[in-house]
Amino acid sequence: MTSILIADDDALVRAGLRAILAAEVDLTVTGEVADGTEVLPAALRQRPDVVLMDVRMPRMDGIQATRLLLEKFDDPPKVLVVTTFANDEYVYQALQAGAAGFLLKRARPEQITEAVRVVARGDSLLFPAAVRRLAAAYGPPDGPAGSGLTAREAEVLTLMAEGLSNAEIAARMVLGVETVKSHVGSILAKLGVRDRTQAVVVAYRSGFVPL
C-alpha cells in the first residue's frame, strides 16, 4: 500500500486528488495540508511514501518544502510536483531541489494514479521535452558532466534523459535490471546528485545531453 500526503492550498484540488486516489486499492491518502509550512510536520507524523506537492503556496512554496523534507529525513518521501503549467520556473526549481517528477493538474485520473506508482517505486517521472524546455529557459549552463562516466554509464544516462525506467533501459541495452540499477547508482555518485531526476537535469544543463 502506497501512502500519500497531499499539499495544496486549493481545497477543491485537494478534494479532487483525494477522490481519485481513494478509488485505488493500492493507494491511500494519509492526510492533507494547505501550505508548505505544514508539509514537514505532517510528513514526520504520517511518514508518507509520496507527497503530492503544489509548487505555489502562500507562506512557503513547494520548493522550500521539498528541500526541508530532503534535509530532515534519512529516507525522505518521494515528491511529485503538481502544477498548472509545465513551463513554470517553479517546476524546474522543484526538480533541482529533489522532486522526483511533475504532473499537470489537468492530468487524467489514470495518469495521476500511475504517476504516484511510478515515483513510489523509485523511478522518476520525467517528460523529456518539457525538462529540455525548462533547462533551456531557466537553467544557466553547468560545467562539464559525464566525463568520468564509463561508456556504459554514459549510455544509461542518455536513456534516463529520454525518460526510460530501469526496466526499459535494461530491455533496450539487453542487460539485467539489477545491472542497470548498479549503473544508475554509480552515475548518481559520480555526478554528485541524489536521484535520477537531478541526474537528468545535470545532463541537460551541462550539455551532456543536447537541449
N, C-alpha and C positions, 0 to 999 in steps of 0.2 A: 504494500500500500504506500503510495506516494503522498506525503503531507505537504500542504501548500499554505503559505501566508500571502494574503492579497494586500498590497499597499497602493491606494489610490485616493485622491481627495474628492472624487466624484462618487457619491453614494449609489447612483444608478449604474455606473460602471462596475463597482464592487458587487452589486446585486446580480448583475448580468453574468459576471465571471463566476460567481459562486454557483449560480444555477447551472451553468454549463458544466462546471467541474463536478458538481454533486451528482450529475446524471451518470457518471462513470464509476464502475465498481472498483477500479484500482486507484482512484484519486479521492482525496479528502481534504477539505478546507479546514484548517485548524483555527483560523482567525482572520480578522480584517483590521487594518489601521488606515487612518485618513491623512497621515503626514509622515515624512521621513524621520522626524524625531521619535516616532513611536515604533519604528521598524526594529531597531536593536533590542529594546526591552521585550517586545513581543517575540522576537526570534529566540532570545535567551530563555524565555518561559516555554515556548512551544517546540523549539528545535525542529523547524520545518525542513523538508528536503529541498523545496523550491520556494523562492519568493517572487511573486509577480509584482514588478516594481514600476510604478509610474515615474517618469523622469521629472515631470514638472509638478511639484507640490509646494505649498505656500511657505512653510517655515524652514524646511530642509528638503532639498531636492533628492531625487533618486540616486544621483551620482555620489553625493556625500554619504548617503545611507548605505550604498553599496560598499564604499571604502571602509566604513565603520564595521560592517559585517566581516569583511576580509581581515580587518585588524584584530577583532575581538574573538573570532572563532579559530580554533586549530583546524577544524574541518567545517568551513562555512557552508551554508546552504547555497544552492545554485541560484543565481539571479537571472531572471528572464524579464527584460525591459519591455514594458507595454507602452506603446507610443501612438500618437495620432499621425505623425509624419515620419516617413523613413529617412528623409534627408535632414532631420533635425540635428544640429550640432550637439545637443544634449545626448543623443543616442551614441554618437561617436565617443564622447567623453565617458559615457557609462561603459562602453566596451573596453576602453582603455583602463577604466577603474577596476574592471574584473567581471563585468556581466558576461554570462555565457551566451547571450544572444538577444535578439529583439523580435518583437511581434507587434503587428499593427492592431489597433483596437477594432478595426473593421474586419479582422480576420474571421473566417467561418468557424463555428463551434468545433468542428473536427480538426481544424488547423490549430486551434488553441490547445486542445487536449493532447494532440500529438506533439506539439512544441514542449509542453510540460514533460511529457515522457522522454523526449529526446535529451533535454538538459538534465533530467533526473538520473539518467543512466550514464552521464559523464560526457556526452557528446556536446559540441557547440552547435547552436542554431544560427547559422550564417547564411546570408543571401549575398553571394559573391559580388554581383553587380552593384548592390546597394553599399556594401562595405568599400568597394573601389571608389564609388562616388563620394562617400563620406571621407575616406582617406585623402582623396584628391582635393576636396573642398576645405577640410578643416585640419588636416594633419601636415604640419611642416615636415620636410624630409628628415629622417633619422640618418645616422651614419650607416655604413655598410653592415648588412646582416647576412648570415648564411655562409660566410667564408670558412667558418670552422666546421661546417656540416660535411658529412660524408656524401658521396653521390646518391646513395640510397636514401639518406635522411633528406637531402635536398628534394628528391622526387616526392617523398612523403609530404613535405611541407607544401610543395606546389599543389598536390592533390587536396590537402587540407584547405588551401585557399580557394579551391573550387567548390568547397562545401561538402566534400565527401566524408562519410563516417569512417570509423576504423574498419568496419566490415566491408564497406565499399572500396576502401583503399586496398584491403587485403585481396579482394577479388580482382581489382584492376592490376595489381602487381604480382598476383599469384603467390601470395605469402599467407602465413597463418595470422589470425587476428592478434594472437599474443605477440608475435614478432612485430607487427605494426605498432601495438601498444608500447613495446620497448623502444622502437624508433621515435615515437611521439614523445615519450619521457625524456629521451636523450636530446631531442630538439628543444624542448622547453628549458632544459637545464643549460644548454649551450646559448640560447637566446636570452636567458635570464628572465623568463616570464613564468607566470603561474598556471596558465591554462592555454588551451587550443585557440581560443578567441584572440587572446593577446598575441599569440604567435602569428596568427594570420594578419593582424593589424600591423605588426612589426614587418612582416614580409612585404606588405604593400607600401608602408611608409619608407622603407629602405630602398625600394626599387628591386628587391629580390624577385618579387612577382610584379610584372609591369602593370601600371594603372591603365 
